[in-house]
Amino acid sequence: MSWFKEQKKTSYLRSFCNNVIKCGQLPQHVAIIMDGNRRFAKKVNCERSKGHEKGFEKLTEVLEWCFDLGIPEVTVYAFSIENFKRSQDEVDGLMELAKQKFDKLMEEKEMIQKHGVCVRALGDLTMLPEDLQRSVAKVVKFSQNNTKATLNVCLAYTSRHEISNAVKSMAEGVELGLLKPSDVSESLLEKCLYTSPSPPPDILIRTSGEVRFSDFLLWQCSYSSLSFLKVLWPEFSVWDFYGTILSFQWNYNTYKVF
């Protein structure tokens, strides 16, 4: 399964909707908690691995929708540190799936360059298997100078882990004499986060009906528009996506005052 959909003619209705949405304020950064793959697998009576594969297929669709609208940055919660507590078979399967997909990205170098996508992996990557670390590093290095769009993939990530690491970095700077205690501030902490220098997400989307952050971008989403949807991630449709964007646009004047 390719990361980039083959270019095909968009339906008249989709083209019309895209043009209408583009008349309003577009989000510059969308964050997504892709929840519901396992419940989808149970729903359709297939193996969990198939549910995760369907979840990846949905991600490629959503990236296409974002490209069509000109949304320049997407951050996805691919694997939480908490997910390591799942069964070893499932964790191994997810690690192998991630490796396959990052290897596939390197097979699509031309498409990465065509879309100008900078791919970043955010999290404590030392927790990942070494072969996956190597696959991720190749993609990140290859795409690092692209500036048209950014895809942040959060692997071995939790927000509390991210924030505590940022605090440790500042403390180390003070201890080494590189920083004064008075230099420590919110703005400096933001620069120490994995997401620096990305802007905060305008929208946070979570599927599957769960209404919680699950330790994802807690600092960055302080003023984001929140969209909690009951649909399972593999069943997330373009109409669900449009509804989320329209809700953001409807309330844009409220959000921008913060």
N, C-alpha and C positions, 0 to 999 in steps of 0.2 A: 504493500500500500504506500503510495507516494505521499510526501508532505504537501505537494503542490498539485492542485487539480488541473487537469488539462483545460486549456482555454476553450470554452464553448459559449454559444450564444445564450445570453441571459433571456429568460422569458420576458414578454412585454410587461406582465404584472410586476415582476421583480425589478425591472428597469425603472418602471414608474415609481415604485416605492423607494428605490434608491435615490432617485432624483428629488422626491419630496423630502426625504430625510436630510439630504445634503443642503436643503434650503435653511435648515436650522443649525444650531451650534453642535458640532460633532465632538464626541469625547476624544481626547488625545491619548488616553491610556485606559485600557479595559483589563481588569483582573478577573480570573475565573477559577472557582473551586469546582472541578469537574467531578461531581459526586453522583453515584448511582450505578456504576458499572456492575458491581456485584449483584445488586438487586435486579438489574436488567437481565443478567444471566439467569437468575433464579426465575424471573418472570417468563422468559422464553424457553426455559428448561435446557440451557446449554452450560458448558463448563465456564468457570470463572475467567479462565484465560481468554475465552471468546468474548466475554463481556468487556474485558480490558481492551481487546483488539477493536471492538466496536467503538469503544470510547476514544481510541486514537483516530479512527476514521472520522468521528464527529469533530475532533479537533481540527483536522485538515479542512473540513467544511467551514468551520467557524473562521479559520484564518482566511479562507477565500472571501467570506462575507466582509471581513474587516478590510481586506485589500480593496474590495469593490467600493466600499464607502470612504476609503482613504484614512482609516484609523491607523496611526503610525506605530502604536505600541500595545502589545498584549503580554500579560503575565499569567501563567497557568500553574496551578498547584498540582504537580505531577506525582510527587511522592513525599509524604511527611516522615519525619523522624519517628513519629508514633507508629507508622506503618510497618516498621521493622518488628513490631510485636505480633504481627500476623503469623500464620503458619509458615514454616520454612519453605515449603513447596510453593506457596503463593508469592512470597518475597523473591525467591529465586526466579520464578516465572516473570515477575515484574521487572527484575533487573535484566533478564535476558531480552525481554520485549523492548526495554529502553535502549539497550545496546544495539539491537537490530534497527531501531528507528534512527538512532544517531549515525549508524553506519550508512543507512539509506540516505541520510542527508548529504553525506560526503559523495554519494553516487549522483547527487543532484546539484553539483556545484554550479552548473550553468543557470539553474533556476534560482539558486540563492543569489547569484550575482544579478540576474535579470530583475528580481524583485528588490534587490538592494537590502536584504535582510541581515541584520546583525543578531546572531543567536548567542544568548548568554545563559549560563547555568548558574543558578543561585542556590546556595545552601552549603552545608559542610560536606563537600565532595569527598573528603578523606574517608567518609563512612561507606562509600560505594565500592563495589569490586574494582580491582585495578584495571581489568579489561574495559569496563564501562568508563572509568576515569579517562583512559586513553582515547576512547571513541569520542567522548564529550570534548576533550581538549582539542582534538583535531578540528571539530566543527567550530568551536569558539575561536580558535586561532585563525582559521580560514576566513571567517566572516567578520572579524573584529573591526574592520575599517568601513563596513557598509553603514550607510546613514539614512536610507529611505524608510526603513521600518525596523522595529526591534521586537524579537520574541524572547521573553524571559521564561525559562523552564526551571521551576523550583523543585530541586531534588535533594533529599535528605535535609529538608527544611522545616523549621518551625520559627515563628516570629520571636518567641521568647529566647530561643537559642541565638538568633540573629542579633537581638538587642543586647543580650549579655555579652556576646563577642565584641560588639561595638564598644560597650562600656569597658571591657578588658583592654581593648586597643587604646582607648583614651587614658586609662590608668597606667598602662605601660609607657605611654608617651610622657606622662608626668613623671613617672619613676626614673626614666632615662634622661630627664631634663629637656626633652624636646618640646614639652608643653608646660605652660604655667597652670596651676589649678584654676586660675581665673579664665583660662582659655576654654575650659569645658563648658559646653552650652548645647542647647537643642540643635542648633544648626551644625555644630561639629559632629554631634552624634549621628545626624542624618547623613553626613558625608562618610561615616564609618559603616553604614548599613550596606548589605549586599546590593540593594537596589540603586545606590548612588551611581550615576547622577540622574536617574530617571525621575520624571515628575510623579507626584502621587496619582494613583488611579482615580479617574473621574467616576468610574462605575465598578462595583464589585458584584459579580454574578455568582450565585450558588444554586445548583440544581438539586433535585431529589427530595425537596420538601423540608430539609433540615434548615433551621433558622439560627445559625451560629457561625462564628468565624473559624473555628477549629485551628486556632493559633496561626492564622495566615495574614500577613501584612497588617498586624495590629497597629503599628505606628503609622504606616503609610495611608491607611484607609480611614483616618480620623474624620475626614469630611467627605468621604466618597458617597455617591448615590448607591444605595443597597438594593439589590434585586434578588429576592429569594423565590425560586420557582419550584413548583411541585413536580415538574417533569423530570424523569431520569435523564442523566447526561446523554446517553446514546440516542435518546428520543427528542432531544432539544432541537427545535425547528427554527428555520429562518424567521418565522412569524413571532416566535418567542423572543428572538434576538431583536427584531424590529421594535417589538413592544417595549423592551428594555431601553432601547435608544430613545424612543419617543417619550417615555417616562422621564428620562434624564433631561431631554430638551424642554419638556413641559415645566419642569421644576428648576431649570438652569439659573434663573435669576435669583432663586433662593440659595442655591449652592455657591454661587460665585461671590457672595458677600463674605464668606469665611476666608 
